[in-house]
Amino acid sequence: MEMIRRLNAFWIRLYTAGLTDAQKTSRRDEVSSDVHEQIAFFRGIGQSEAVINRGVASRTVRGILADVLWRLDAGREGEVVVRHGGNPPLPWFTMLFVGAVIVGGGVSSVQVEWMGDTRVSLAILSAFGAGLLWLGLYLVSHRFLGPILIAAGTVIVAWCLWWTLLAPVVAVCVGVSGLRRAQRIEALLESR
């Protein structure tokens, strides 16, 4: 039971990443309450733990599309934050990619024998580039610094991870998305 609840909580943390704290807390509380009610119902009718686990897992999987749609709508509320002078929430896919590059760079530092010195150095440098990209996305409301850091981080990640083939493509997509986001936020700031 505990593993299914942890997977459910992980999914919630993943798709609420980058939202405001109030949005995250509200959604986590809502889903936690629903799961608690479902478990109480199944226990009340005498179902086994295995049936309860399958029910919670099934409900989580069936709700993924609704969760993603909710996340897209909740992300639009970030525009209100920008209009009031705050920093917008970061996109969850971007956070996932950048986080994976940073973790990959850290893990590669102990895999020298397997990867070789050059690839380890490039992976560690890509983690630095991912950090710049992340910082640029956080500072996206700054008209000059945010886009410069996004572009620099994207170039570093794409150049350092060229040998993986997929990572440079994703890095460029994330960078272009970040720059487009910077333009949208600048337009929002100008319309204030």
Sequence and secondary structure as in RCSB ss.txt:
>XXXX:A:sequence
MEMIRRLNAFWIRLYTAGLTDAQKTSRRDEVSSDVHEQIAFFRGIGQSEAVINRGVASRTVRGILADVLWRLDAG
REGEVVVRHGGNPPLPWFTMLFVGAVIVGGGVSSVQVEWMGDTRVSLAILSAFGAGLLWLGLYLVSHRFLGPILI
AAGTVIVAWCLWWTLLAPVVAVCVGVSGLRRAQRIEALLESR
>XXXX:A:secstr
 HHHHHHHHHHHHHHHTTS HHHHHHHHHHHHHHHHHHHHHHHHTT  HHHHHHHHHHHHHHTHHHHHHHHHHHH
HTHHHHHHTT      HHHHHHHHHHHHHHHHHTT HHHH HHHHHHHHHHHHHHHHHHHHHHTTTSTTHHHHHH
HHHHHHHHHHTGGGSHHHHHHHHHHHHHHHHHHHHHHHHHT 
